[in-house]
Amino acid sequence: MVSVFTYYSDDGSSLTDIESVAKSDSMVLFTSKGDKVIKVCSQSSFSTDKGNLVSSENGSIHNIKITGMTCFRCVNAISNVVKDLPILAFSISLEKASGTFVLGEGVDANMIASVINSIGPKFTASI
């Protein structure tokens, strides 16, 4: 089990500060930053006085191998599709040719792989 802590801030520098604190914490697995929200995926608790903690959820971590990615446009193409799925947090790595997904109860990693496979023939996802 891992925990996902979601912080909100109107100030982009606060999100950058949260990201810096998270990256220096050895228990943090990864962060996922948007325009006004950052998600911190950690093996233990995480807190900071920057931003507003809006949720804390527990989930299971799943790694999915993704072949066919050749550039960051590929990473963005996959990210843009999976961001709308019921995933607590995710990180796509071009270098590792894989994605790390934190899934809540009742969400199946096979479904995530199937969605990635449906993007087109370029990408192949497998658990």
Helices and strands as residue ranges (DSSP letters): E 2-8, H 12-23, E 28-33, E 37-42, E 52-67, H 72-82, E 87-93, E 98-103, H 109-117, E 124-126
